[in-house]
Every structure is written in C-alpha cells, then in structure tokens.
Amino acid sequence: MKGKPSPGNHVSFQSLLPEVLLSVVGVMSSRLLCGAGAVATQALSARGPNRVAAVHSMASGGGVPTDDDQATGLEREVMKAARKGPDPYNILAPKAAAGTKEDPNLVPSITKKQIAGCICKGDDSIVILFWLHKGEPQRCPSCGTHYKLVLHQLAH
C-alpha cells in the first residue's frame, strides 16, 4: 500500500508520515537557505569599497528628536501648559508643609469642601479620610496634622 492512496482506499496517517515529513523538510530547508542567502547578500552589499562595514546612523538628518518633537495629543497639550505656568493640571504632588496651625498642608480643590486623606505614620498603610471645608485649617482626627482647603482654578 505504498504510494499515493486512491479515493476508495483508506490509508493510515502513519504510513504517509515519512513521505510527508521528507517533503515538508525539503521545502523548509530550501526556504531557509534562500533566506540565508538574502541576508548574506545584504551584509556584503553594506560593506564599503575597502571591505569595511559601512556605518549607518539611526539619527540621520536632524539628529535625535526631542520630547517636544515626539509628543502628540494630550501629552503635547500638557507639555505646552506646563511651560506657561506651574502644574496647570495638578499632575505633581502638593508640597508638604509642617502641618501646624500656622503652616498647614494645602489641599487644592475646585469646590468648597473636599475629602482629604492622611497617612499618620510614615510606614502606615491605613489612610484616615475626613472632610475639609473652606476657611480655617482643620486637624486630622487621628494624628492632629493641620490641613487647609484652598480654591484652585482649572487651567482650561
């Protein structure tokens, strides 16, 4: 039952396996050798007249583009706004103060009241949440650090 099966004959897959495998290996090896030849041709053509490899710069022309040149969309708008003034979209963390009644931590808000969170100890993982209202500084109910709500205008 060697050879190609006719439509009426049932041949097991195992009997076809060596012939199919040799055919697939032959096609794959010829493609591999053709690909290797193309790579070798490219490598040889990249050499200069004195058989030294030619160096191609990735930054041909104007040099390496800056962040301003590459930024698009929202990132570009944020960069433009940051040049005009300090932190227009509240991206940076607020500056920490002493936390006393005379020098409270300032919490920017666009409303007259805001929920604030205090991590009382430096290595604590619990955040104490409390309401801040416009006006006088208020204390954290757990550690006593003072916070003050300041009205903040949005950049747009």
C-alpha positions in Angstrom: 0.0 0.0 0.0 2.9 2.3 -0.6 2.4 5.3 -2.8 -0.5 7.7 -3.0 -3.8 6.4 -1.9 -6.7 6.3 -4.3 -10.0 7.9 -3.2 -11.5 4.5 -2.3 -8.6 3.2 -0.3 -8.2 4.1 3.4 -4.6 4.6 4.4 -3.5 5.4 7.9 -1.6 8.6 8.7 1.4 6.7 10.0 2.1 5.2 6.6 2.1 8.6 5.0 4.2 10.2 7.7 7.7 9.6 6.3 6.9 10.9 2.8 5.1 13.9 4.1 7.8 14.7 6.6 10.5 14.5 3.9 8.5 16.8 1.6 8.0 19.4 4.3 11.6 19.3 5.4 12.7 19.7 1.8 10.5 22.8 1.3 11.5 24.4 4.6 15.2 23.8 4.1 15.1 25.4 0.7 13.3 28.4 2.0 15.8 28.7 4.9 18.8 28.6 2.5 17.2 31.2 0.3 16.6 33.5 3.3 20.2 33.0 4.5 21.5 33.9 1.0 19.4 37.1 1.0 20.8 38.1 4.4 24.4 37.3 3.3 23.8 39.4 0.2 22.6 42.4 2.3 25.5 42.1 4.6 28.0 42.0 1.8 26.4 45.0 0.0 26.6 47.0 3.2 30.4 46.9 3.1 32.2 49.8 1.5 34.8 49.7 -1.3 37.7 48.7 1.1 35.6 45.8 2.5 34.9 47.6 5.8 31.3 47.6 7.1 29.6 50.9 6.4 28.1 52.5 9.5 24.5 53.8 9.2 23.3 56.3 11.7 19.8 55.8 13.2 19.5 59.6 13.6 20.2 60.6 10.0 19.5 64.2 9.1 18.4 66.4 12.0 19.7 64.3 14.9 17.7 62.7 17.7 14.2 64.2 18.1 13.4 65.9 21.4 10.4 65.1 23.6 8.6 68.2 22.2 9.1 66.9 18.7 7.7 63.5 19.5 4.8 64.4 21.8 1.3 64.2 20.4 -2.3 64.5 21.7 -2.9 65.1 25.4 0.8 64.7 26.2 1.6 67.7 23.9 -1.1 69.8 25.5 0.2 69.1 29.0 3.7 70.0 27.9 2.5 73.3 26.4 0.5 74.2 29.5 3.4 73.3 31.8 5.6 75.8 30.0 3.0 78.6 30.7 2.7 78.1 34.4 3.3 75.8 37.4 1.4 72.5 37.2 -1.8 73.5 35.4 -3.4 70.1 35.6 -2.4 69.1 39.2 -0.1 66.4 37.9 2.5 66.9 40.6 2.0 66.1 44.3 1.3 69.0 46.5 4.2 70.3 48.5 4.2 69.1 52.1 4.3 71.7 54.8 5.0 71.5 58.6 1.3 70.6 59.3 0.9 73.1 62.1 -1.9 75.5 62.5 0.4 78.3 61.3 1.8 76.3 58.4 -0.9 73.8 57.3 -0.7 71.4 54.3 -2.6 73.0 51.4 -5.2 70.9 49.6 -6.3 72.4 46.3 -10.0 71.9 45.3 -12.5 73.4 42.9 -15.3 73.0 45.4 -15.9 74.4 48.9 -15.5 71.0 50.5 -13.2 68.1 49.8 -12.4 64.7 51.3 -8.7 64.6 52.4 -6.6 61.6 53.4 -3.8 61.5 56.0 -1.3 58.7 56.4 -0.5 59.5 60.0 2.7 57.4 60.4 5.3 57.2 57.6 5.2 53.4 57.4 1.4 53.0 58.0 -0.8 51.6 55.3 -4.1 53.0 56.6 -5.4 56.3 55.2 -7.6 58.3 57.6 -10.2 60.1 55.5 -12.0 63.3 56.7 -13.9 66.3 55.2 -12.1 69.6 54.7 -14.2 72.8 54.4 -13.2 76.2 53.1 -12.0 78.5 55.8 -9.8 77.7 58.8 -7.3 74.9 58.8 -8.7 71.6 60.2 -6.9 68.8 62.0 -6.6 65.1 61.2 -8.8 63.3 63.7 -6.0 60.7 64.4 -2.6 62.5 64.5 -3.5 66.2 64.6 -1.8 67.3 61.4 -3.4 70.5 60.0 -4.8 70.8 56.5 -6.3 73.8 54.7 -8.6 73.8 51.7 -7.6 76.3 49.0 -9.7 77.1 45.9 -8.0 76.1 42.7 -8.9 77.3 39.2 -8.6 74.8 36.4 -6.2 75.5 33.5 -8.9 75.4 30.8 
